[in-house]
Amino acid sequence: MDILDTYEWVAARLDDGKLSFDTPDGFERALADGFFFVHKPVGLDLTAADRFAANFYLDRSGSEDDEYRGFRAWGAARLAEREGYYCRDADQVEQFFLETRFWNEVFPAALSRQAREMQDFAVAVVRAILGRLDLPREILEKATGGILSGRGTYHLTFNHFRPHIRARGLNIHKDSGWITMLRSLEPGLEVRRGRQWLPIIPRPDAFVMNFGCAIEILTKDTRSPVAAVAHRVVEQQARPEGVPDRFSYALFVDSSLDTAQCEGLYRFDPQTGLVLTADFNTFLDKIVANTYDRDTEGLY
């Protein structure tokens, strides 16, 4: 049997601002794998986002879930570029993207509160990771585009997979930013390791934490490089009557898109310091376009 068939992905807990991994080499394995599980913090209630993910694309019908339905009308024209409801033909997924500045305006109050808690937790995880890397502390605020002080870009994204559509579930891609905190309850997510695609078995008590392109670029020349994980969702098959469709949602932690606050993505050169590598707006546009186009992959 191939060792990859029995490979166990590492998991960690965040306690007092520090990550404790379940194996002695857990941190190093997470950096190489490009992701790890992190246990849900005690007291974080995920009910609101679970309900929104299962309902946002449906019309209101007078049911108890109506507060979480009827969101297809919130599109980019009503909000801003890259925001709101999207449905593309190349994938089974239909999505709802929303950045922090719109949370209180658009989301139900319980979901807005949960989103803030998720943001705080995700940033704390990034801070704990950065604290263990081969990087000078004094460069981190600039290098990470303001994410540590709340000046980054934080998107909550919901995914509904339509099994009646014959298409890929979600295309191969890497996430653009620093870390993505994913809530996934069903099989379907796969990560690329070498030439193989390996399934991620969901853990309801934990988030999947994906490293993105920004942290991969920053650390590539250091003694502790971080891999951005290439991943996809496989095509979902028809469900028995009464079985809900697959959903997931994620909190994306990205650099600020305000060029006055963040010039772009940096690489750290141990000899010369930070080296500007890419304009983040342009980089993000390319990743997004290649992710959702029919004939490309969201890689760089």
N, C-alpha and C positions, 0 to 999 in steps of 0.2 A: 504493500500500500504506500502511495506517495505520502511523504510527511506532511504535505500541505493539506491532505484530506483530513488530517487529525489535528491541525494547528488550532490552538486556542488563543483567541484574541485577548489582550490584557484589559484589565479593568482597574479603576482607581476610585478613591474617595477623596473629597476635598474637606479637610479638617483644619480649622484655624489658618486658612490661607495657603495650606500646603497640600500637595497631592501625595496620597499614600497608595502605591500600586500593590496588586495582589501577588506579585512575584518580585524577587530581588532585582531582576533585570527588566522589570516592567516599563520603566521610563525609556530605556534604550530601545526596547521593542516597539513601543508606541511611536517613537520618532521614525523608526524604519518602516513600520506598517503604514504610517500616514493617518492613523486614527486610533482611538481606544474608547472603551466604555467608561463612563463616569456615573457613579450612583446618584440618583435623584436626591437632592437635599431634603432633609426632614422638614415637613411642613409645607412644601411646595405642592399645591393642589393643581393638577393638570386638567380638571374637569372642563373648564371654559374653553381651552384650546382644542381639546378632544371633540367637544360638541361643535365648535365652529368648523373644524376640519371635515366633520361628517355631514355638514349641512350648508356650508356657505354658498354652494352652487345651485341649491334648490330654491324654488319659489315659496313664498310664505303661504301657509295653508290654514292658519288658525290654530296650529298645534303649539305645544309648550316649547318647541324649538324655534319658533318664528324669530326670536331675537337674534338667532344665529343664521338666518336664511335671508335670501334676497340680495346678495352682494355682487351679482354679475353686473349691475348697473354702475358699480364703482370702478371705472376704468382710468387709463392714463389721461384722457382728455378732461376728466373731472378732478383728477388729483395732480399727477406730475409724471414725467417720463419714468418708465420702468415700474410704475406703481399700479396697484389695483388688480383687476381680474384679467386673466389671459387664457385663451384656449387655442392651441395650435394643432394642425392636422398631422404633423409628423410623429407625435407622441400620443399615448393614451392619456397623459396627464392634463388636467386643467388646474390652474393655479391662482392663488391670490397673494400678492406681494404688498407689504405695507411697512413703511419706515417709521421710526419713532415719532416724527413730527405730526403724523396723522393718526396715531393710535387712539388718543382720547376723542378725536372727532368721529372716527369711523367705527371702532370696535365697541362691543358691549362693555360696560364698566368692568365686569369681572375678568374679561379677557385682557383689557388694557392693564389691569393690575398684574395678571399673570405674566404678560409680556415684559413688564418692568422687572419682575423677579427673575425671569429667565435671562434678561440682559445682564443684570447684576451678577448672576451666577456664572454666565459664560465669560464675562470679563475677568472675574476672579480666577477662573481656570486658566485663561490666557496669561494672566499675571504670574500665576504659579509656574506655568511652563517657562515663561521668559526668564524667571528668576533662576532656573536651573540650566540655562543655555550659556554658551561661551560668548556672551555679549556684555559690553560695559553698561552698567545701570544708567549712566547719564545720557545715553543716546536713545533710550527706549521710547520716550514720549514722542520725539520727532520721528524715529524710525517706524513707529506703528501708526502714524497718521492720526494721533489723538484718541485712539480707542481706550486708553487706560484712564483718561480724565473725562470720559463721557462726550468727547467731541468727534468720535468716529461716526460711521454709518451703521445702523443696526436695523436689519430687516427681519420681520417675521413672515415666513412664507408657508402657505398651505398647499398641499398636493392631494387632489382626488384623482384616482386612476379609474378610467372608464373601461370595464372589461368588454363592452360590446363593440369597442373600436379595435380594429385589427391593425396594430402598429406596435412599435417598441414601447416599453413602459416609459422610460426616460433615458435619453441619450447618454453616451459616455462623456464624462466631463470631470474637470477638477474645479473646486470652488475657488473663487477669485481672491478671497480675503485671508483672514488670520485663522479663524476657527469657526466651524459650523456646528451648532448643537442640535442634533436631530432626534426627534421622537418618532419611532417606527415600531409598530406592534405586530406586523406580519412579515413573513418571508418575501423576498423579491429583490432586496438590495444586495448587490454584489460589488466586490472590490477587486482590482487587478493586482495580482502579485506575480511578478515575472510575466510569463506568458499565459497564466491561468486566471480564470475568473472564479473567485471563491465567495460562497454565500455568507451573509451575516445573519446569524440566528438572533432574532430580536430578544431584548431583555426589557420587560415592562417596567422594571425597577431602575432602569438606567438609560441615559442618553448616549447616543453615538456621537463622539466628538471628532469631526473630520478636520485635519489640517488643510489649509488652502495655499494658493500660489504665493501670497504675500510673505508668509513665514518661510516657505521654501526658498524664495528668491533672497530674502534677507540673510539666511543662514547657510547658503550653499558653500561658502568659502571658509566656514568656521570648523572647529573641531566637533561640533554637535549639530550637523545638518539635519533639517527636518524635511521629511517627504510629504508632498501634497498628494493625497490619495486619488487615483482615478477610480471612478465608480459609476454605476448605472443601476437602473431598475428594469428587470426583465418584464416581458409582456405578460399581462394579467389575463387569465382565462375566465370564461363565463362562470358565474356563481350560481349555486342552487338558489331557488326562490327564498327570499327572506334573509339571505346572508349579505350583510353590508359590504359595500365596495371597500377596497384597500385605500387607506389614507395615511399621510404622514405630514409632519410640519417641522420647520427648522428655524432657528435664530441664527442669522448670519452676522458675524462681526467683521466689518470692513473698515478700511481707512476712510477718513473724511474725504468727501468729493469736492470740498471747497478748497480750491488751489491756494487761497490765501492762508489756509491752515495746514495744508499738506501738499507738497510739491508733487508727490507721486510715490511710487514703490522704490524702495532702496535695497541695495545689496551691501552687506557689511564686509569691508576689506580690512583684515587685521592690521595691515600696514598703514593704510590711509584713512580709514574710517568709513563713513556712509557715502555710497556712490549712487546717485540717482539713476534708476534703470528704466523706468517707464512712467508715462502719464497715466494715472489710475483710471480716469474717465475713459480714455481710449482703450486701455487694457480691458476694462470691464465690458465695454461695448463689444469688443472682439470675442471675449469668452462667451458672453450671452448669445451673440449671433451664431457662433459656431456650435453652441450647445443645442439650440432649438432649430437650426437648419436641418434639412433632411439628409444632406450629403456630406456633412462635416462632423467633427468631434470637438467638444469644448475643452481643448487642451492648448498648451502654448509651447 
